[in-house]
Amino acid sequence: MLNFALVGCGRIAKRHAELLGLNQIQGARLAAVCDLTLSKAEQVGKRFNVPTFVDMHAMMREVNIDAVVVLTESGNHAKHVVELASYGKHVVVEKPMALTLDDADAMIEACDRAAIRLFVVKQNRFNVPVVKAREALEGGRFGKLIMGTVRVRWCRYQSYYDQDPWRGTWALDGGVLTNQASHHVDLLEWMMGDVESVYAKSATALAHIEAEDTAVVVLKFLNGALGIIEATTAARPTDLEGSLSVLGEGGTVEIGGFAVNEMKVWRFTEQRESDADVLKNYSVNPPNVYGFGHQAYYEHVVECIREGKRQMVDGLEGRKSLQLINAIYESIETGQEVKLRFRPRYCRLGSQ
């Protein structure tokens, strides 16, 4: 049985704690939780009957832990991962892994030096319809890729941003691209391939925050395909969709729902007998925007640790979507098309 500990007991911690604390992950359990605000840690700790801490170092010293899950503010991920790596325990970090490429590199180096695994949470890769679409991609069914699109049309009222002073700030969070849409940015790049360049525009339409709540991005991929990212938290009055579309010369797949969890379109020029049942068998409606992918993700983490298998999203893989997000912000600030092989100069993400 692997013992997991949580560092950070904010909004997303509820999902992690329930999976680990309610025995939903075979071979894993919740062993301890930590938050700088004692009341937050106690709320989680008492529910799952595990010890609570306000000092993560004390937790690492006093509790038998196999892996620690970093769920703190995005801008603090690097600091916490680097410090925790010294204990020689595997690290799981929520998205985005960091806000700057230098921080991401420091995290990767610290975990490599300690000879431990660094897992970056990208649970939507494990969504049932996404797995099916990836299978078609790897099987060559799309042929030449033409265009890929992700749409994040979610609703976040000002009360969401007011929950914590770091939300929507450049130093610790970023906007919709870094927070809510980071999973979808990852999916688009994972499906379509490496990006050559981006051109982006953003607005802070309804939220009173430093960063953007609405953005559109045009991408050109190295394989010649084009892409679109549409992201907003200004949909009203409720969440509308979180979707992914892949168009190729051999077929089209569209995955919709609130959390890229519902197969909407599955059409290929060369049909197979199994295609008839895809829409029925690979459509899952999640209760919220988090979807069901976290459970499959944790099962993957446990399998990698126990059996020595390679993880799907390590530090280097997690860094790829962060580099893309940095390039998008660079384009927003400069008003220019930005090549992906660049060094940020004007991107404000992670700046104090």
C-alpha positions as CSV (number, residue, x, y, z in Angstrom):
1,M,0.0,0.0,0.0
2,L,1.4,3.4,-1.1
3,N,1.0,6.3,1.3
4,F,0.2,9.6,-0.3
5,A,0.3,13.0,1.5
6,L,-1.3,16.3,0.3
7,V,0.4,19.6,0.5
8,G,-2.2,22.3,0.0
9,C,-5.9,21.8,1.0
10,G,-7.6,24.2,-1.4
11,R,-10.4,23.7,-3.9
12,I,-8.8,20.9,-6.0
13,A,-7.6,19.0,-2.9
14,K,-11.2,17.8,-2.3
15,R,-11.0,15.7,-5.4
16,H,-7.6,14.2,-4.5
17,A,-8.5,13.6,-0.9
18,E,-11.7,11.8,-1.8
19,L,-10.0,9.4,-4.2
20,L,-7.2,8.6,-1.8
21,G,-9.2,8.8,1.4
22,L,-12.2,6.8,0.3
23,N,-10.2,3.8,-0.9
24,Q,-11.0,4.5,-4.6
25,I,-7.5,3.9,-5.7
26,Q,-6.3,0.3,-5.3
27,G,-2.9,0.2,-3.7
28,A,-3.0,3.8,-2.4
29,R,-4.3,5.6,0.6
30,L,-4.2,9.0,2.1
31,A,-1.7,9.2,5.0
32,A,-1.5,13.0,5.9
33,V,-2.5,16.5,4.8
34,C,-0.8,19.8,5.1
35,D,-1.8,23.5,4.6
36,L,-0.5,26.7,6.0
37,T,-4.1,27.5,7.2
38,L,-4.7,25.0,9.9
39,S,-8.5,25.1,9.6
40,K,-8.2,24.0,5.9
41,A,-5.9,21.1,6.8
42,E,-8.1,20.0,9.7
43,Q,-11.3,20.0,7.6
44,V,-9.7,17.5,5.3
45,G,-7.8,15.6,7.9
46,K,-10.8,15.1,10.2
47,R,-13.0,13.9,7.3
48,F,-10.5,11.1,6.4
49,N,-9.1,10.5,9.8
50,V,-5.5,11.4,8.9
51,P,-2.9,13.6,10.7
52,T,-2.8,17.3,9.8
53,F,0.1,19.7,9.6
54,V,0.9,23.3,8.8
55,D,4.6,22.5,8.2
56,M,5.2,20.2,5.2
57,H,8.7,19.4,6.5
58,A,7.3,18.2,9.8
59,M,4.9,16.0,7.9
60,M,7.6,14.5,5.7
61,R,9.7,13.7,8.8
62,E,6.9,12.3,11.0
63,V,4.8,10.3,8.6
64,N,5.7,7.3,6.5
65,I,5.1,8.7,3.0
66,D,5.8,7.1,-0.4
67,A,4.5,10.0,-2.6
68,V,3.6,13.7,-1.9
69,V,1.0,15.6,-3.9
70,V,1.6,19.3,-4.4
71,L,-1.7,21.2,-4.6
72,T,-0.5,24.7,-3.7
73,E,-0.7,27.9,-5.7
74,S,0.7,27.4,-9.2
75,G,3.4,30.0,-8.7
76,N,4.6,28.1,-5.6
77,H,4.7,24.7,-7.2
78,A,8.4,24.9,-8.0
79,K,9.5,26.0,-4.6
80,H,7.6,23.3,-2.8
81,V,8.6,20.5,-5.3
82,V,12.3,21.4,-5.0
83,E,12.1,21.4,-1.2
84,L,10.1,18.2,-1.0
85,A,12.4,16.4,-3.5
86,S,15.2,16.3,-0.9
87,Y,13.2,13.7,1.1
88,G,13.6,11.2,-1.7
89,K,9.8,10.6,-2.1
90,H,8.0,10.6,-5.4
91,V,6.2,13.9,-6.3
92,V,2.8,14.5,-7.9
93,V,2.1,18.1,-8.9
94,E,-1.1,19.6,-10.2
95,K,-1.3,21.6,-13.4
96,P,0.3,23.8,-14.4
97,M,3.6,22.3,-13.1
98,A,5.0,25.8,-12.8
99,L,4.5,29.3,-14.3
100,T,8.0,29.9,-15.7
101,L,10.3,27.6,-17.7
102,D,13.2,28.2,-15.3
103,D,11.0,26.9,-12.4
104,A,10.0,23.9,-14.4
105,D,13.6,23.1,-15.2
106,A,14.5,23.5,-11.5
107,M,11.8,21.0,-10.6
108,I,12.9,18.5,-13.1
109,E,16.6,18.8,-12.0
110,A,15.7,18.4,-8.3
111,C,13.7,15.2,-8.9
112,D,16.4,13.8,-11.2
113,R,19.0,14.6,-8.6
114,A,17.0,12.8,-5.9
115,A,16.3,9.8,-8.3
116,I,12.5,10.2,-7.8
117,R,9.6,10.4,-10.1
118,L,7.9,13.7,-11.0
119,F,4.3,13.2,-12.1
120,V,2.5,16.2,-13.6
121,V,-1.3,15.9,-13.3
122,K,-2.9,15.8,-16.8
123,Q,-6.0,13.7,-16.0
124,N,-7.9,14.5,-19.1
125,R,-5.5,12.3,-21.1
126,F,-7.1,9.4,-19.3
127,N,-10.7,10.4,-20.2
128,V,-12.4,7.4,-21.9
129,P,-13.1,9.2,-25.3
130,V,-9.7,10.9,-25.3
131,V,-8.0,7.5,-24.9
132,K,-10.1,6.2,-27.8
133,A,-9.2,9.2,-30.0
134,R,-5.5,8.8,-29.2
135,E,-5.8,5.2,-30.2
136,A,-7.2,6.2,-33.6
137,L,-4.3,8.8,-33.9
138,E,-1.6,6.2,-33.2
139,G,-3.3,3.8,-35.5
140,G,-3.0,6.3,-38.4
141,R,-6.7,6.7,-38.9
142,F,-6.7,10.5,-39.2
143,G,-4.0,10.4,-41.9
144,K,-2.7,13.9,-42.5
145,L,-3.8,16.2,-39.7
146,I,-5.6,19.4,-40.9
147,M,-6.9,21.2,-37.9
148,G,-7.3,20.8,-34.1
149,T,-9.5,22.9,-31.8
150,V,-10.1,23.2,-28.1
151,R,-12.9,25.2,-26.5
152,V,-13.1,26.0,-22.8
153,R,-16.3,27.9,-22.2
154,W,-16.7,27.9,-18.5
155,C,-18.3,30.1,-15.9
156,R,-16.4,31.6,-13.0
157,Y,-18.1,34.5,-11.2
158,Q,-16.1,37.1,-9.2
159,S,-16.8,35.1,-6.0
160,Y,-14.5,32.3,-7.4
161,Y,-11.6,34.7,-7.8
162,D,-12.3,36.4,-4.4
163,Q,-11.9,33.0,-2.6
164,D,-8.1,33.5,-2.4
165,P,-6.0,36.6,-3.0
166,W,-3.6,34.8,-5.4
167,R,-6.3,33.8,-8.0
168,G,-5.9,35.6,-11.3
169,T,-2.6,37.1,-10.3
170,W,0.5,37.0,-12.6
171,A,2.8,36.0,-9.8
172,L,0.9,32.9,-8.6
173,D,-1.8,31.9,-11.0
174,G,-2.2,33.5,-14.4
175,G,-5.6,33.6,-16.2
176,V,-7.9,31.2,-18.0
177,L,-5.1,29.9,-20.3
178,T,-2.8,28.9,-17.4
179,N,-5.5,27.7,-15.0
180,Q,-8.7,26.4,-16.5
181,A,-7.5,25.7,-20.0
182,S,-4.1,24.3,-19.3
183,H,-5.4,20.7,-19.6
184,H,-7.0,21.5,-23.0
185,V,-3.8,23.1,-24.3
186,D,-2.0,19.9,-23.3
187,L,-4.5,17.8,-25.1
188,L,-4.4,19.8,-28.3
189,E,-0.6,19.6,-28.4
190,W,-0.6,15.9,-27.5
191,M,-3.0,15.1,-30.3
192,M,-1.8,17.5,-33.0
193,G,2.0,17.4,-32.4
194,D,4.6,20.0,-31.6
195,V,3.8,23.6,-32.3
196,E,5.8,25.9,-34.6
197,S,4.2,29.2,-33.8
198,V,1.3,31.0,-32.0
199,Y,-0.6,34.2,-32.4
200,A,-2.9,35.3,-29.6
201,K,-5.3,37.9,-28.2
202,S,-6.8,38.2,-24.8
203,A,-9.2,40.2,-22.7
204,T,-10.2,40.6,-19.1
205,A,-13.9,40.8,-19.9
206,L,-15.9,40.2,-16.7
207,A,-13.5,39.3,-13.9
208,H,-11.6,41.9,-11.8
209,I,-8.2,40.2,-11.9
210,E,-4.7,41.0,-13.2
211,A,-4.6,38.3,-15.9
212,E,-7.1,37.4,-18.7
213,D,-10.4,35.6,-18.4
214,T,-10.9,35.3,-22.2
215,A,-8.4,34.4,-24.9
216,V,-8.2,33.1,-28.5
217,V,-5.1,31.6,-30.0
218,V,-4.2,30.6,-33.6
219,L,-1.5,27.9,-33.8
220,K,0.6,26.4,-36.6
221,F,2.0,22.9,-35.9
222,L,5.3,21.6,-37.3
223,N,3.3,19.1,-39.4
224,G,1.6,21.9,-41.2
225,A,-1.8,21.6,-39.4
226,L,-3.5,24.6,-37.9
227,G,-5.1,25.0,-34.5
228,I,-7.5,27.1,-32.5
229,I,-7.7,27.6,-28.7
230,E,-10.8,29.4,-27.4
231,A,-10.8,29.8,-23.7
232,T,-13.0,31.9,-21.3
233,T,-14.4,31.8,-17.8
234,A,-16.9,34.5,-18.8
235,A,-19.6,32.1,-20.1
236,R,-22.9,32.9,-18.4
237,P,-24.8,31.8,-16.5
238,T,-23.2,28.4,-16.2
239,D,-20.4,26.2,-17.7
240,L,-21.0,25.5,-21.4
241,E,-18.3,23.1,-22.6
242,G,-14.8,21.8,-22.6
243,S,-14.2,20.2,-25.9
244,L,-11.6,18.9,-28.4
245,S,-11.9,18.5,-32.2
246,V,-9.4,16.7,-34.4
247,L,-9.8,16.9,-38.2
248,G,-7.6,14.9,-40.6
249,E,-7.8,13.7,-44.2
250,G,-9.0,10.4,-43.0
251,G,-11.7,11.4,-40.4
252,T,-13.0,13.7,-37.7
253,V,-13.4,13.3,-34.0
254,E,-15.1,15.7,-31.6
255,I,-15.1,15.2,-27.9
256,G,-17.4,17.6,-25.9
257,G,-19.2,17.7,-22.6
258,F,-18.1,19.9,-19.6
259,A,-14.7,18.1,-19.3
260,V,-13.8,16.6,-22.7
261,N,-15.7,13.5,-21.6
262,E,-18.4,13.0,-24.1
263,M,-17.8,11.6,-27.6
264,K,-19.9,13.7,-30.0
265,V,-18.5,12.9,-33.4
266,W,-16.6,9.8,-34.6
267,R,-16.4,9.6,-38.4
268,F,-13.8,8.0,-40.6
269,T,-13.6,7.6,-44.4
270,E,-12.5,4.0,-43.9
271,Q,-15.1,2.6,-41.5
272,R,-14.6,-0.3,-39.2
273,E,-17.3,-2.5,-37.7
274,S,-16.5,-1.3,-34.2
275,D,-17.1,2.3,-35.2
276,A,-20.9,1.8,-34.9
277,D,-20.7,1.5,-31.1
278,V,-18.1,4.2,-30.3
279,L,-20.6,7.0,-29.5
280,K,-22.5,4.7,-27.2
281,N,-19.6,3.1,-25.4
282,Y,-17.2,6.0,-25.2
283,S,-19.4,8.8,-23.9
284,V,-19.2,9.6,-20.2
285,N,-21.0,12.6,-18.6
286,P,-19.0,13.9,-15.6
287,P,-20.8,15.5,-12.6
288,N,-18.5,18.5,-12.9
289,V,-15.6,20.0,-14.9
290,Y,-13.1,17.8,-13.2
291,G,-14.5,14.7,-14.9
292,F,-13.4,11.2,-14.0
293,G,-9.8,11.2,-15.2
294,H,-8.2,11.7,-11.8
295,Q,-9.0,8.2,-10.7
296,A,-7.4,6.7,-13.8
297,Y,-4.5,9.1,-13.4
298,Y,-3.8,7.9,-9.8
299,E,-4.1,4.3,-10.9
300,H,-1.4,5.1,-13.5
301,V,0.8,6.7,-10.8
302,V,0.5,3.7,-8.5
303,E,1.3,1.3,-11.4
304,C,4.4,3.3,-12.4
305,I,5.7,3.4,-8.9
306,R,5.1,-0.2,-8.0
307,E,6.0,-1.8,-11.4
308,G,8.6,0.7,-12.5
309,K,6.7,1.7,-15.7
310,R,7.3,4.9,-17.5
311,Q,4.8,7.6,-16.6
312,M,2.8,9.3,-19.4
313,V,3.4,12.9,-18.2
314,D,6.8,13.4,-16.5
315,G,8.5,16.7,-15.9
316,L,9.7,17.1,-19.5
317,E,6.3,16.2,-20.9
318,G,4.6,18.6,-18.5
319,R,7.1,21.4,-19.6
320,K,5.9,21.2,-23.2
321,S,2.5,22.7,-22.6
322,L,4.0,25.2,-20.2
323,Q,6.4,26.4,-23.0
324,L,3.4,26.7,-25.3
325,I,1.4,28.8,-22.7
326,N,4.4,31.0,-22.2
327,A,4.6,31.6,-25.9
328,I,0.9,32.4,-26.0
329,Y,1.4,35.1,-23.4
330,E,4.4,36.4,-25.2
331,S,2.3,36.9,-28.3
332,I,-0.4,38.6,-26.3
333,E,2.1,41.1,-24.9
334,T,3.9,41.8,-28.1
335,G,1.0,41.5,-30.6
336,Q,3.3,39.4,-32.8
337,E,3.4,35.8,-33.9
338,V,5.8,33.9,-31.6
339,K,7.9,30.9,-32.5
340,L,8.0,28.2,-30.0
341,R,11.8,28.1,-29.9
342,F,12.0,31.3,-28.0
343,R,13.1,32.8,-24.6
344,P,10.3,34.8,-22.9
345,R,11.0,38.6,-22.7
346,Y,7.6,40.1,-22.2
347,C,5.5,37.3,-20.8
348,R,4.2,38.4,-17.4
349,L,3.4,34.9,-16.1
350,G,5.2,34.2,-12.8
351,S,6.4,37.8,-12.4
352,Q,6.3,39.4,-9.0
